[in-house]
């Protein structure tokens, strides 16, 4: 599972709960070669994702998001809004919604840890696919 596929799945699940078969189809369309059972196991292990296997069809939804997850999503949105340009962590911090209190170091650390984001050079952040 690469960062771009992971991001597509989470974006789809943020919109609404989806049957596992539909989530698998989205992953396959994005280039994944995982079987549905492999994806099911992956989703069950993901923080913030709930898999209701007791119902038919098995439903997948995004659970309660942490402050960290919300900050990562906001960082992604800011970097994406720059149309593929490299963005300084200081500029990301400046462009974040006011509800986020963070530092440039935290932004760089989160970007390093987040699939789909990369820290380049002395603190430039970019989206990678």
C-alpha positions as CSV (number, residue, x, y, z in Angstrom):
1,X,0.0,0.0,0.0
2,X,1.6,3.2,-1.1
3,X,0.8,6.7,0.2
4,X,-1.3,7.7,-2.7
5,X,-3.6,4.7,-2.4
6,X,-3.8,5.1,1.4
7,X,-4.8,8.8,0.9
8,X,-7.5,7.9,-1.7
9,X,-9.0,5.4,0.7
10,X,-9.1,7.7,3.6
11,X,-10.5,10.5,1.6
12,X,-13.3,8.3,0.3
13,X,-14.0,7.0,3.8
14,X,-14.2,10.6,5.2
15,X,-17.2,11.2,2.9
16,X,-19.2,8.3,4.1
17,X,-19.0,4.7,5.4
18,X,-18.5,2.2,2.5
19,X,-18.8,-1.5,2.0
20,X,-15.5,-3.4,2.1
21,X,-16.0,-4.5,-1.5
22,X,-16.3,-0.8,-2.6
23,X,-13.2,0.1,-0.6
24,X,-11.3,-2.7,-2.2
25,X,-12.5,-1.5,-5.7
26,X,-11.2,2.0,-4.9
27,X,-7.8,0.5,-3.9
28,X,-7.6,-1.6,-7.0
29,X,-8.5,1.3,-9.2
30,X,-5.7,3.2,-7.6
31,X,-3.2,0.5,-8.4
32,X,-3.3,-1.8,-5.4
33,X,-2.8,-5.5,-6.0
34,X,-4.0,-6.5,-2.5
35,X,-6.7,-9.1,-2.2
36,X,-9.9,-8.0,-0.3
37,X,-8.9,-10.1,2.7
38,X,-5.5,-8.4,2.9
39,X,-7.1,-5.0,2.7
40,X,-9.6,-6.1,5.4
41,X,-6.8,-7.0,7.7
42,X,-4.9,-3.7,7.0
43,X,-8.1,-1.7,7.7
44,X,-8.7,-3.5,11.0
45,X,-5.2,-2.5,12.1
46,X,-5.4,1.1,11.1
47,X,-5.9,3.7,13.8
48,X,-9.1,5.7,13.3
49,X,-10.8,3.2,11.0
50,X,-13.7,1.1,12.1
51,X,-14.6,-2.2,10.4
52,X,-18.1,-3.6,11.2
53,X,-17.6,-7.2,10.3
54,X,-20.7,-8.3,12.2
55,X,-23.0,-6.9,9.5
56,X,-23.5,-7.9,5.9
57,X,-21.9,-6.3,3.9
58,X,-18.9,-5.5,6.0
59,X,-18.8,-1.8,6.4
60,X,-15.8,0.5,6.8
61,X,-15.9,4.0,8.3
62,X,-13.6,6.6,9.7
63,X,-13.8,6.7,13.5
64,X,-13.1,9.6,15.8
65,X,-10.1,11.5,14.5
66,X,-7.4,12.6,16.8
67,X,-6.0,16.1,16.9
68,X,-2.8,14.7,15.3
69,X,-4.8,13.3,12.4
70,X,-6.7,16.6,11.9
71,X,-3.3,18.5,11.9
72,X,-1.9,16.1,9.3
73,X,-4.9,16.6,7.1
74,X,-4.6,20.3,7.4
75,X,-0.9,20.2,6.5
76,X,-1.7,18.1,3.5
77,X,-4.4,20.6,2.3
78,X,-2.0,23.5,2.7
79,X,0.8,21.8,0.7
80,X,-1.6,20.6,-2.0
81,X,-3.0,24.1,-2.3
82,X,0.4,25.2,-3.5
83,X,0.0,23.3,-6.8
84,X,2.9,21.0,-6.5
85,X,5.4,23.6,-5.3
86,X,7.8,22.9,-2.4
87,X,6.5,24.8,0.7
88,X,8.6,25.9,3.6
89,X,7.4,24.6,7.0
90,X,7.1,28.2,8.2
91,X,4.7,29.0,5.4
92,X,2.7,25.8,6.1
93,X,2.4,26.9,9.8
94,X,1.3,30.4,8.7
95,X,-1.4,29.0,6.4
96,X,-2.8,26.5,8.8
97,X,-6.3,27.3,10.3
98,X,-6.0,29.3,13.5
99,X,-7.2,26.4,15.7
100,X,-3.9,24.6,15.2
101,X,-1.1,25.6,17.5
102,X,2.1,24.0,16.3
103,X,5.8,24.5,15.5
104,X,7.8,24.2,12.3
105,X,9.7,21.3,13.8
106,X,6.4,19.5,14.5
107,X,5.2,20.1,11.0
108,X,8.5,18.7,9.5
109,X,8.3,15.7,11.8
110,X,4.7,14.9,10.9
111,X,5.5,15.3,7.2
112,X,8.3,12.8,7.5
113,X,6.0,10.3,9.2
114,X,3.0,10.8,6.9
115,X,2.5,8.8,3.7
116,X,2.1,11.1,0.8
117,X,4.3,13.9,2.3
118,X,8.0,14.4,2.2
119,X,10.5,16.8,3.7
120,X,12.9,17.9,1.1
121,X,16.1,19.8,1.8
122,X,16.2,22.2,4.7
123,X,12.5,22.1,5.6
124,X,10.6,22.2,2.4
125,X,7.6,20.0,2.2
126,X,6.0,18.5,-0.8
127,X,3.3,16.0,-1.8
128,X,4.6,12.7,-3.2
129,X,2.6,10.1,-5.1
